[in-house]
Amino acid sequence: MNANSGGARLYPPLDVEDPSDMLGDIPPEKAAEVFRLWDELSGFDAGQARESKLHLLQRLCALTGAKNADWVGCVRLPDGPADDPLFGWRPYSLTVLNPDKEIKRRIAEAFERMDVGHPDVTTTRNAELAGSYRVLLLSDLAPDGWFNGPAYREWYAAIDRRDSIWAAIPVNAEAELMLGLHRGFDQEPFTRADLRLASFCLRGLAWFYRQQMVSDGIGIASARLTPTEHRVLAGLLQGISEANIAHANGQSPHTTHDHVKRIFRKYGVSSRSELMALWLGRQPRPRG
C-alpha cells in the first residue's frame, strides 16, 4: 500500500514494473557496468556526498544515453491542506548534472507552482504513488494530449528535454528522492529496455540514498542546513577535528563549535558518534 492510499486519485493507477527480477533482461556488459558503478560509489568517503551524487548521475547518463540528469530531494509537509494535489510532498533540494541559467529558471518556476498547489499533472500522478519504489517513462505519467500542451513545451521542450525517465526512491515516510534522466531532441526517446536498466541500477543503492539523506538533511534534520553547516557536517562525518574544520572554513573554533551544536540540534543527536550512527544507518542509543 502506498503512502497516499487515503487520498483521492485523479487518474487510473499506473502500471509500475517490478524491478526485483530484472537481471535476466540486462545485457551482461551493462550489468558489469552497473556492478562497477556500485563499487565506485562505495569508495567515496563521508565528506564527498555531492561528488558521489554527481558521479552517480554522470554514470547513469552514460549507461542510458541520457544527456542530462536531475536529483531532487522531496519531503512531505506534516500539515498540508486536505485537498493538496501532491499530498503534502514538496521539493526540498535540487542537483542538476549539467546546469545552465535557463534550466535552473524553468525548474524554479515548476517548483514554485508545486509550492502553491498547482503542479503539472505528471507530478501529481507520480505523487499518487509515493511510498513505493518506481521508475517510469515520461509517457507513463503523461495523459493523452499532454505532449502537445503547454507543460511539455515549458518544462521539457524549452530546455531540450525530449523524453525522460523518472525514478522515485522512498527513503522514509517523510522523504523521497526523485532522479530524472533526460534525452534531447537530437536523440531517440527512451525505451523500456533503458527503463529496466536504470531501475536495476538504482534499486541496489539503498545504503547510498540513506547516506545522501543524512548529508542533505532530507527527511531527518528538523530544519534546512545552511551552506556553512553543510561544510561543517562534511568535516564531522570525515572525523576531522573541530579545530581543523574551523581552519579549513576560515572560522574561529568558537564559531565552528556553535555550528556543530546547531547541527546536532537539527539532527536530534548529542554527539559526533550519534551523528555517524545516522550516516551508517543505525539508530542512536536512546538517552536516559
C-alpha positions as semicolon CSV with decimal commas, in nm:
position;residue;x (nm);y (nm);z (nm)
1;M;0,000;0,000;0,000
2;N;0,142;0,341;-0,089
3;A;0,175;0,633;0,150
4;N;-0,110;0,821;-0,016
5;S;-0,373;0,547;-0,006
6;G;-0,608;0,774;0,186
7;G;-0,610;1,045;-0,082
8;A;-0,837;1,070;-0,381
9;R;-0,674;0,959;-0,706
10;L;-0,734;1,178;-1,008
11;Y;-0,627;0,918;-1,263
12;P;-0,628;0,539;-1,302
13;P;-0,340;0,360;-1,124
14;L;-0,018;0,338;-1,324
15;D;0,140;0,006;-1,415
16;V;0,477;0,006;-1,236
17;E;0,720;-0,270;-1,331
18;D;0,857;-0,487;-1,052
19;P;1,239;-0,441;-1,054
20;S;1,309;-0,746;-0,838
21;D;1,373;-0,988;-1,126
22;M;1,526;-0,769;-1,396
23;L;1,880;-0,901;-1,411
24;G;1,783;-1,154;-1,675
25;D;1,682;-0,869;-1,908
26;I;2,009;-0,677;-1,863
27;P;2,291;-0,748;-2,114
28;P;2,596;-0,890;-1,933
29;E;2,819;-0,599;-2,033
30;K;2,565;-0,349;-1,894
31;A;2,527;-0,549;-1,572
32;A;2,907;-0,539;-1,534
33;E;2,897;-0,159;-1,569
34;V;2,629;-0,139;-1,300
35;F;2,831;-0,354;-1,060
36;R;3,138;-0,137;-1,129
37;L;2,936;0,176;-1,051
38;W;2,817;0,032;-0,719
39;D;3,179;-0,040;-0,626
40;E;3,285;0,311;-0,729
41;L;3,018;0,472;-0,512
42;S;3,130;0,271;-0,210
43;G;3,476;0,426;-0,250
44;F;3,362;0,782;-0,175
45;D;3,408;0,896;0,183
46;A;3,160;1,070;0,412
47;G;3,270;1,419;0,309
48;Q;3,211;1,359;-0,061
49;A;2,832;1,345;-0,072
50;R;2,798;1,590;-0,359
51;E;3,085;1,437;-0,555
52;S;2,937;1,088;-0,521
53;K;2,592;1,214;-0,618
54;L;2,727;1,378;-0,933
55;H;2,924;1,063;-1,013
56;L;2,605;0,857;-0,996
57;L;2,420;1,098;-1,225
58;Q;2,708;1,108;-1,472
59;R;2,738;0,731;-1,489
60;L;2,359;0,689;-1,518
61;C;2,366;0,918;-1,820
62;A;2,646;0,713;-1,975
63;L;2,459;0,388;-1,907
64;T;2,126;0,502;-2,052
65;G;2,233;0,752;-2,318
66;A;2,082;1,046;-2,129
67;K;2,209;1,398;-2,196
68;N;2,131;1,541;-1,852
69;A;2,008;1,432;-1,510
70;D;1,840;1,582;-1,202
71;W;1,843;1,475;-0,836
72;V;1,552;1,620;-0,636
73;G;1,516;1,563;-0,263
74;C;1,147;1,573;-0,163
75;V;0,987;1,596;0,180
76;R;0,630;1,555;0,299
77;L;0,490;1,852;0,487
78;P;0,325;1,748;0,815
79;D;0,030;1,989;0,799
80;G;-0,059;2,025;0,433
81;P;-0,415;2,107;0,322
82;A;-0,652;1,814;0,282
83;D;-0,706;1,890;-0,087
84;D;-0,336;1,923;-0,172
85;P;-0,284;1,750;-0,511
86;L;0,066;1,645;-0,401
87;F;-0,046;1,501;-0,065
88;G;0,197;1,732;0,116
89;W;0,503;1,640;-0,093
90;R;0,735;1,927;-0,191
91;P;1,082;1,957;-0,347
92;Y;1,349;2,032;-0,086
93;S;1,682;2,024;-0,271
94;L;1,799;2,012;-0,632
95;T;2,115;1,898;-0,808
96;V;2,139;1,921;-1,188
97;L;2,426;1,736;-1,354
98;N;2,471;1,989;-1,638
99;P;2,301;2,309;-1,521
100;D;2,258;2,636;-1,705
101;K;2,059;2,951;-1,628
102;E;1,756;2,853;-1,835
103;I;1,732;2,504;-1,684
104;K;1,755;2,649;-1,334
105;R;1,492;2,914;-1,414
106;R;1,245;2,665;-1,560
107;I;1,286;2,422;-1,271
108;A;1,248;2,704;-1,018
109;E;0,920;2,804;-1,185
110;A;0,796;2,445;-1,172
111;F;0,889;2,425;-0,802
112;E;0,703;2,750;-0,731
113;R;0,389;2,606;-0,889
114;M;0,422;2,299;-0,667
115;D;0,461;2,518;-0,360
116;V;0,130;2,692;-0,424
117;G;-0,053;2,369;-0,504
118;H;-0,059;2,393;-0,884
119;P;0,171;2,114;-1,004
120;D;0,175;1,966;-1,351
121;V;-0,033;1,652;-1,395
122;T;0,277;1,435;-1,442
123;T;0,399;1,543;-1,098
124;T;0,057;1,477;-0,945
125;R;0,041;1,127;-1,090
126;N;0,387;1,049;-0,955
127;A;0,296;1,180;-0,609
128;E;-0,003;0,946;-0,600
129;L;0,246;0,657;-0,595
130;A;0,459;0,794;-0,309
131;G;0,582;0,529;-0,069
132;S;0,671;0,276;-0,339
133;Y;0,990;0,240;-0,542
134;R;0,905;0,327;-0,902
135;V;1,078;0,403;-1,230
136;L;0,859;0,542;-1,507
137;L;0,888;0,682;-1,856
138;L;0,755;1,032;-1,904
139;S;0,494;0,882;-2,136
140;D;0,372;0,665;-1,844
141;L;0,297;0,978;-1,643
142;A;0,151;1,189;-1,923
143;P;-0,222;1,171;-2,009
144;D;-0,347;1,186;-2,367
145;G;-0,256;1,508;-2,543
146;W;-0,005;1,620;-2,279
147;F;0,292;1,623;-2,519
148;N;0,107;1,880;-2,733
149;G;0,030;2,105;-2,437
150;P;0,199;2,399;-2,261
151;A;0,350;2,198;-1,974
152;Y;0,562;1,988;-2,209
153;R;0,666;2,298;-2,406
154;E;0,762;2,496;-2,094
155;W;0,922;2,237;-1,866
156;Y;1,074;2,000;-2,120
157;A;1,099;2,119;-2,482
158;A;1,218;2,467;-2,384
159;I;1,528;2,318;-2,221
160;D;1,591;2,048;-2,482
161;R;1,428;1,762;-2,295
162;R;1,254;1,543;-2,547
163;D;1,199;1,248;-2,317
164;S;1,266;1,150;-1,957
165;I;1,285;0,861;-1,715
166;W;1,172;0,946;-1,360
167;A;1,283;0,728;-1,070
168;A;1,138;0,778;-0,724
169;I;1,304;0,619;-0,421
170;P;1,139;0,636;-0,077
171;V;1,397;0,685;0,199
172;N;1,144;0,707;0,482
173;A;0,779;0,803;0,532
174;E;0,858;1,174;0,500
175;A;1,128;1,178;0,231
176;E;1,179;1,058;-0,124
177;L;1,449;1,106;-0,383
178;M;1,347;1,180;-0,741
179;L;1,601;1,114;-1,018
180;G;1,530;1,238;-1,368
181;L;1,721;1,123;-1,677
182;H;1,668;1,333;-1,990
183;R;1,731;1,296;-2,363
184;G;1,739;1,586;-2,608
185;F;1,570;1,639;-2,941
186;D;1,879;1,513;-3,123
187;Q;1,822;1,172;-2,958
188;E;1,564;0,895;-2,978
189;P;1,315;0,858;-2,690
190;F;1,395;0,615;-2,409
191;T;1,291;0,253;-2,449
192;R;1,156;0,004;-2,196
193;A;1,500;-0,158;-2,200
194;D;1,653;0,176;-2,092
195;L;1,398;0,199;-1,813
196;R;1,472;-0,153;-1,690
197;L;1,846;-0,084;-1,690
198;A;1,801;0,238;-1,489
199;S;1,565;0,063;-1,247
200;F;1,807;-0,226;-1,190
201;C;2,097;0,012;-1,131
202;L;1,911;0,233;-0,882
203;R;1,739;-0,048;-0,692
204;G;2,061;-0,174;-0,535
205;L;2,167;0,153;-0,370
206;A;1,955;0,182;-0,055
207;W;2,268;0,242;0,156
208;F;2,374;0,525;-0,076
209;Y;2,038;0,705;-0,056
210;R;2,046;0,681;0,324
211;Q;2,389;0,846;0,336
212;Q;2,280;1,116;0,094
213;M;1,971;1,176;0,308
214;V;2,187;1,239;0,613
215;S;2,432;1,458;0,420
216;D;2,150;1,670;0,275
217;G;1,934;1,668;0,588
218;I;1,640;1,537;0,384
219;G;1,372;1,380;0,600
220;I;1,592;1,367;0,907
221;A;1,704;1,718;1,004
222;S;1,443;1,936;1,172
223;A;1,544;2,238;0,961
224;R;1,747;2,310;0,650
225;L;2,122;2,322;0,686
226;T;2,299;2,640;0,578
227;P;2,589;2,615;0,328
228;T;2,835;2,664;0,615
229;E;2,664;2,392;0,819
230;H;2,695;2,157;0,521
231;R;3,071;2,217;0,515
232;V;3,099;2,162;0,890
233;L;2,886;1,847;0,865
234;A;3,116;1,705;0,598
235;G;3,411;1,758;0,829
236;L;3,234;1,594;1,121
237;L;3,145;1,287;0,915
238;Q;3,507;1,256;0,800
239;G;3,632;1,258;1,159
240;I;3,813;1,592;1,125
241;S;3,868;1,780;1,450
242;E;3,667;2,095;1,516
243;A;3,991;2,296;1,518
244;N;4,082;2,174;1,169
245;I;3,725;2,225;1,043
246;A;3,745;2,583;1,171
247;H;4,078;2,639;0,995
248;A;3,951;2,492;0,667
249;N;3,644;2,721;0,674
250;G;3,828;3,033;0,789
251;Q;3,636;3,043;1,117
252;S;3,726;3,072;1,482
253;P;3,698;2,749;1,685
254;H;3,416;2,911;1,885
255;T;3,213;2,986;1,570
256;T;3,263;2,633;1,440
257;H;3,158;2,485;1,774
258;D;2,836;2,689;1,758
259;H;2,772;2,542;1,411
260;V;2,834;2,193;1,547
261;K;2,581;2,246;1,827
262;R;2,320;2,370;1,578
263;I;2,383;2,068;1,353
264;F;2,341;1,831;1,647
265;R;2,010;2,000;1,740
266;K;1,880;1,977;1,384
267;Y;1,963;1,606;1,369
268;G;1,840;1,531;1,720
269;V;2,175;1,393;1,836
270;S;2,413;1,491;2,113
271;S;2,749;1,369;1,982
272;R;2,954;1,306;1,674
273;S;2,922;0,929;1,728
274;E;2,542;0,953;1,719
275;L;2,562;1,162;1,402
276;M;2,788;0,900;1,242
277;A;2,544;0,628;1,351
278;L;2,275;0,801;1,146
279;W;2,507;0,812;0,845
280;L;2,576;0,440;0,884
281;G;2,206;0,365;0,907
282;R;2,196;0,283;1,277
283;Q;1,965;0,430;1,535
284;P;2,149;0,619;1,811
285;R;2,106;0,473;2,158
286;P;1,818;0,630;2,349
287;R;1,926;0,877;2,613
288;G;1,830;0,812;2,969
